[in-house]
């Protein structure tokens, strides 16, 4: 499954679960007030956090889905297939450059796109070929960076949702004070403050792994991009020697 299809599938799943969770929360809301103080399980925390907490949890599902997809698609063997690399190296040794271009066109990918863009400039010289290598490599790297940027977005949105839950929880607590005729008791404010703290915690729990995964995959993209550039320069070095 492509990254785009996986992303849209995840979004639809989030929307469906969010609608279902909203109905469930509406049904359970009457009983939460008397139960939340004694329910410290994950399910209890999610119920107390309300729709915002559910949305944060669903963002964690999206983070997990993206992380799995990136682990599969951003592997070195996926971006630089060993068999394909060996085949291209053998064709370069045989100086079968037309066959190299045909192979690159038949097997589109990061590495083959870079080599396929350089070979048509053989008559223009080594410098022109390397210019094509760097240009296409930069484009392919940007595509991968855009692909993993969704995790960076989640790492920024999750704590903001937690902050939103904090604000709404405090609004509820102070609203309770405003509607009371006498002095408020701690238990009268506990629900709103509890919700505020839980949503803040959930937001951080999702954001921290998301930003860690983003930097891991970003560094992986940079490392693979540098390796592809190195392999390309090594393959095309023969054209500088012939110049």
Backbone torsions as a table, in degrees:
resi	resn	phi	psi	omega
1	UNK	NA	133.7	-179.3
2	UNK	-71.0	162.8	-179.6
3	UNK	-61.9	-39.8	-178.4
4	UNK	-65.7	-43.5	178.7
5	UNK	-64.2	-40.8	179.0
6	UNK	-63.6	-40.0	-179.9
7	UNK	-63.3	-46.7	-179.7
8	UNK	-67.2	-35.7	175.9
9	UNK	-62.6	-42.0	178.8
10	UNK	-64.1	-41.9	179.4
11	UNK	-62.3	-44.6	178.4
12	UNK	-63.5	-38.4	177.7
13	UNK	-64.2	-42.5	179.2
14	UNK	-61.9	-44.7	-179.5
15	UNK	-62.6	-42.3	-179.5
16	UNK	-65.1	-46.0	-179.7
17	UNK	-67.2	-34.1	179.9
18	UNK	-65.8	-42.3	178.2
19	UNK	-64.1	-42.3	-180.0
20	UNK	-65.8	-40.5	-179.1
21	UNK	-66.7	-34.6	178.8
22	UNK	-63.7	-40.5	177.3
23	UNK	-65.8	-41.0	-180.0
24	UNK	-64.7	-40.5	179.3
25	UNK	-65.1	-38.9	179.2
26	UNK	-61.8	-35.9	-179.7
27	UNK	-73.8	-36.1	-175.0
28	UNK	-90.4	-7.2	-171.3
29	UNK	-60.1	-34.2	-177.3
30	UNK	-66.1	-30.3	-177.2
31	UNK	-95.6	-6.9	-175.9
32	UNK	-67.5	-41.1	-172.0
33	UNK	-58.2	-36.3	-178.5
34	UNK	-88.3	-11.0	-173.2
35	UNK	-109.2	-22.6	-167.5
36	UNK	-64.4	-27.9	-175.9
37	UNK	-68.7	-26.9	-176.4
38	UNK	-105.5	-0.3	-176.3
39	UNK	-109.5	96.8	-178.5
40	UNK	-107.1	18.0	174.6
41	UNK	-75.9	168.4	178.7
42	UNK	-60.0	-41.7	179.6
43	UNK	-63.2	-40.0	179.0
44	UNK	-65.0	-40.6	178.5
45	UNK	-64.8	-39.7	179.8
46	UNK	-65.1	-41.8	179.8
47	UNK	-63.0	-42.1	-179.1
48	UNK	-66.2	-34.6	-175.4
49	UNK	-69.5	-17.9	176.2
50	UNK	77.3	-168.5	-177.7
51	UNK	-57.4	-35.2	179.5
52	UNK	-64.7	-42.0	177.1
53	UNK	-62.8	-39.2	177.2
54	UNK	-62.7	-41.7	-179.9
55	UNK	-63.8	-39.3	177.8
56	UNK	-64.3	-42.3	178.0
57	UNK	-61.3	-40.7	-179.9
58	UNK	-69.2	-29.7	172.9
59	UNK	-64.4	-32.6	177.0
60	UNK	-66.8	-34.6	175.8
61	UNK	-64.0	-42.8	178.0
62	UNK	-63.0	-40.0	178.4
63	UNK	-61.4	-44.0	179.5
64	UNK	-63.9	-42.9	179.4
65	UNK	-62.2	-44.0	179.0
66	UNK	-65.5	-40.2	180.0
67	UNK	-62.5	-42.2	178.8
68	UNK	-64.6	-43.8	179.8
69	UNK	-62.6	-42.3	-179.5
70	UNK	-68.3	-36.1	177.4
71	UNK	-61.7	-32.1	-179.8
72	UNK	-81.3	-45.9	-171.1
73	UNK	-87.4	-20.6	-177.2
74	UNK	-102.8	26.3	175.4
75	UNK	-78.4	150.0	178.3
76	UNK	-58.8	-43.8	-179.0
77	UNK	-65.1	-20.6	178.3
78	UNK	-81.8	-40.7	-178.0
79	UNK	-86.1	-28.4	176.0
80	UNK	-129.5	78.2	-178.0
81	UNK	-58.1	123.9	-176.5
82	UNK	-57.2	-42.7	-179.0
83	UNK	-64.7	-42.1	179.6
84	UNK	-66.9	-39.5	178.1
85	UNK	-62.6	-43.9	179.3
86	UNK	-63.5	-40.4	179.2
87	UNK	-62.6	-44.0	-179.5
88	UNK	-67.2	-39.5	177.7
89	UNK	-62.5	-40.7	178.6
90	UNK	-64.8	-40.7	178.8
91	UNK	-66.1	-34.8	176.3
92	UNK	-65.8	-39.9	178.3
93	UNK	-63.6	-33.4	178.6
94	UNK	-85.1	-2.9	-177.5
95	UNK	58.4	32.5	177.6
96	UNK	-92.8	71.0	-171.4
97	UNK	-72.5	-30.1	176.4
98	UNK	-64.2	-40.0	178.4
99	UNK	-68.4	-33.0	176.5
100	UNK	-62.0	-45.8	179.9
101	UNK	-64.4	-37.6	177.7
102	UNK	-66.0	-39.8	178.1
103	UNK	-64.5	-42.8	179.8
104	UNK	-64.8	-38.4	178.9
105	UNK	-68.9	-32.6	-179.2
106	UNK	-79.7	-24.5	-178.5
107	UNK	-123.4	71.2	-177.4
108	UNK	-64.6	139.9	179.5
109	UNK	-179.6	-179.7	-178.3
110	UNK	-56.0	-57.8	-175.2
111	UNK	-64.4	-48.3	-177.0
112	UNK	-67.3	-32.8	177.0
113	UNK	-64.8	-37.5	179.2
114	UNK	-66.7	-49.7	-179.9
115	UNK	-65.3	-40.8	-179.3
116	UNK	-65.2	-25.1	178.6
117	UNK	-82.3	-25.1	-176.6
118	UNK	-83.8	-40.2	-173.0
119	UNK	-61.3	-36.8	177.9
120	UNK	-61.7	-12.7	-179.1
121	UNK	-100.3	21.6	-178.8
122	UNK	-55.9	-44.1	-177.3
123	UNK	-70.5	-16.6	-179.5
124	UNK	-87.2	-10.0	177.0
125	UNK	104.3	168.6	-175.8
126	UNK	-61.9	-43.5	-177.2
127	UNK	-61.8	-39.8	178.5
128	UNK	-67.1	-37.5	178.2
129	UNK	-65.2	-43.1	179.7
130	UNK	-68.7	-31.1	175.1
131	UNK	-62.4	-41.3	176.9
132	UNK	-65.2	-40.4	179.0
133	UNK	-59.0	-50.0	-177.3
134	UNK	-66.7	-36.8	-179.3
135	UNK	-67.0	-49.9	-179.0
136	UNK	-68.7	-37.3	178.5
137	UNK	-61.8	-40.5	178.1
138	UNK	-64.6	-40.8	178.2
139	UNK	-62.6	-45.8	-179.6
140	UNK	-65.5	-37.5	178.2
141	UNK	-65.4	-40.5	178.2
142	UNK	-62.9	-38.9	178.0
143	UNK	-59.9	-43.8	179.7
144	UNK	-68.7	-37.5	178.1
145	UNK	-64.1	-39.9	177.0
146	UNK	-64.6	-35.4	-179.5
147	UNK	-63.7	-42.4	-177.2
148	UNK	-86.1	-7.6	-176.5
149	UNK	-68.0	-16.8	176.7
150	UNK	-61.6	-34.0	178.9
151	UNK	-69.5	-35.5	175.6
152	UNK	-65.3	-39.0	177.5
153	UNK	-61.6	-45.0	179.5
154	UNK	-62.4	-40.3	-179.6
155	UNK	-65.2	-23.6	177.2
156	UNK	-88.6	-35.2	-176.6
157	UNK	-76.0	-39.5	-175.2
158	UNK	-56.8	-50.3	178.7
159	UNK	-68.1	-27.1	175.5
160	UNK	-67.3	-39.0	174.8
161	UNK	-65.5	-38.0	175.8
162	UNK	-61.8	-40.3	177.4
163	UNK	-66.1	-37.8	176.6
164	UNK	-62.4	-41.3	176.0
165	UNK	-63.5	-36.1	176.7
166	UNK	-62.0	-46.3	-179.1
167	UNK	-63.9	-46.5	-179.0
168	UNK	-65.1	-36.6	177.4
169	UNK	-64.8	-41.6	178.1
170	UNK	-69.4	-35.2	175.3
171	UNK	-60.8	-42.8	178.4
172	UNK	-62.8	-39.2	-179.4
173	UNK	-65.7	-45.5	-179.6
174	UNK	-72.4	-28.9	174.8
175	UNK	-65.1	-36.3	177.4
176	UNK	-63.1	-40.0	178.4
177	UNK	-63.8	-42.4	-176.0
178	UNK	-65.2	-29.8	-176.0
179	UNK	-91.1	-5.4	-178.3
180	UNK	-89.9	142.7	-179.4
181	UNK	-82.0	-34.6	-178.9
182	UNK	-106.6	-168.2	178.9
183	UNK	-70.4	132.4	-178.7
184	UNK	-71.8	146.8	175.2
185	UNK	-96.1	156.0	-179.4
186	UNK	-54.3	-38.3	-178.1
187	UNK	-67.9	-21.8	178.4
188	UNK	-72.4	-24.4	-178.7
189	UNK	-102.5	-9.8	-172.1
190	UNK	-63.0	-38.6	-175.4
191	UNK	-61.9	-48.7	-179.0
192	UNK	-63.8	-43.2	-179.8
193	UNK	-68.1	-38.9	178.3
194	UNK	-61.4	-45.6	178.4
195	UNK	-61.3	-41.5	-179.6
196	UNK	-60.6	-44.7	-178.1
197	UNK	-70.5	-37.5	-178.8
198	UNK	-66.2	-45.5	-179.5
199	UNK	-65.0	-37.3	176.1
200	UNK	-62.1	-44.3	179.2
201	UNK	-63.0	-45.2	180.0
202	UNK	-61.7	-41.7	179.0
203	UNK	-59.8	-42.5	179.1
204	UNK	-69.9	-36.7	180.0
205	UNK	-62.1	-36.1	178.7
206	UNK	-80.1	-40.7	-173.6
207	UNK	-68.3	-39.4	-175.1
208	UNK	-63.7	-50.4	176.2
209	UNK	-64.0	-34.7	-178.5
210	UNK	-63.6	-45.2	-179.2
211	UNK	-70.4	-33.4	177.1
212	UNK	-65.6	-43.2	178.2
213	UNK	-64.8	-39.2	-179.7
214	UNK	-60.4	-47.9	-179.2
215	UNK	-67.8	-32.9	176.8
216	UNK	-63.0	-49.0	-178.6
217	UNK	-70.9	-32.8	177.2
218	UNK	-63.1	-45.5	178.0
219	UNK	-64.4	-34.0	178.4
220	UNK	-67.1	-40.6	177.5
221	UNK	-63.5	-43.5	178.8
222	UNK	-62.0	-43.2	-178.3
223	UNK	-64.4	-44.6	-180.0
224	UNK	-68.0	-37.8	178.0
225	UNK	-61.6	-42.6	178.4
226	UNK	-64.8	-38.0	179.8
227	UNK	-66.9	-41.5	178.7
228	UNK	-64.0	-41.2	177.0
229	UNK	-61.4	-41.6	179.5
230	UNK	-64.1	-43.6	179.1
231	UNK	-64.2	-41.3	-179.5
232	UNK	-64.1	-44.2	178.9
233	UNK	-63.0	-37.6	179.4
234	UNK	-66.6	-41.0	179.6
235	UNK	-67.5	-36.4	-176.1
236	UNK	-89.6	-1.6	-178.8
237	UNK	-59.8	-31.5	-178.7
238	UNK	-60.4	-29.9	-179.4
239	UNK	-73.2	-27.9	175.6
240	UNK	-73.5	-36.4	179.0
241	UNK	-68.0	-32.2	180.0
242	UNK	-78.7	-14.9	-174.7
243	UNK	-71.0	NA	NA
